[in-house]
Amino acid sequence: MNVKRILLTAVVASLLSASVQAQKTDIMLLGSDHLAQLYNSGNPNTDVLLPKQQGELAAFAKRILPYRPDLIMVEVLPDKQQRIDSLYNLYVHDKLKLDQLEDGRSEVYQLAFRMAKQLGLPKIHCVNAPGGTSQGILDNGENIQLYKEEGAALRSMVVEKVIALQENKLSFTNYLVFINQPETYNKIYHLRYITPARVVNGTFKNPDAMVDTAFINPAYIGAELISVFKNRDYKIYSNMVTAQLKTKAKRALLLIGAAHLGSLNSILRDDTDYNVVDPLKYLQR
């Protein structure tokens, strides 16, 4: 009897485990640079509205489409949802001219709209959150040199790729694949969320309205900067999971700036309701 009970318990535990696994929602965090900010009017290689670059963006999107997300979320504030709904409706019906839209070069339209239309999705969901600030406000304190040197090294790496893009030595497809490499976004994560904690006993330089200076402790100035970034990420995460609950999506995709990838990945890894899907499984095919 004891053997039978042990076997029965094992079977039940296995079934329950399988059930929990089956209930998980897949979610992919797809990184992008802000394509409108890359645009230089004097350099056609940076213009995503031109035919060559349109083909490159289409090729990038095509690699992701087999994932077949039933929910696409973007880095736009929820209070802009009505505008995004209206623009997407025009886009689906081929009535939106992106070259006549002020921010028509944005990855929201160039990638998210493109994929959603091809997948037949009825809506794009806005999940950004207010907050964040410039990393440059941390410029003094003990151990600040560690932070500055790491920042300079990261900028050098990214600038090298941007220059290659500008000189037509790197396609937008491969530039976006570069952004989604763990080696890339984890360096950004380390600079934003790890290294600043080593900087103590300093002050912020020209903080903006997103930083509540009344509650800043100079003894932990670097950690205070991390908390500003992390606060925004948790709000984005909240918007993401509530959008998924509302839509009951099974395969979600978030298109977001690379600076958020490492942080949001770390948050979602601790959420047992979600299975984080690596975009490289699709991008490197």
Secondary structure, DSSP 8 states (H G I E B T S, - for coil): -HHHHHHHHHHHHHHHHHHHHHH-EEEEEEEE--HHHH-BTTBGGG-TTSHHHHHHHHHHHHHHGGG--SEEEESS-GGGHHHHHHHHHHHHTT---GGGSTTTTSHIIIIIIHHHHHHT-S--EE---S----GGGB--SBTHHHHHHHHHHHHHHHHHHHHHHHTTSS-HHHHHHHHTSHHHHHHHHHHHHTGGGG-BS--BSS--TTS-GGG--GGGHHHHHHHHHHHHHHHHHHHHHHHHHHHT-SEEEEEEEGGGHHHHHHHHHT-TTEEEE-THHHHT-
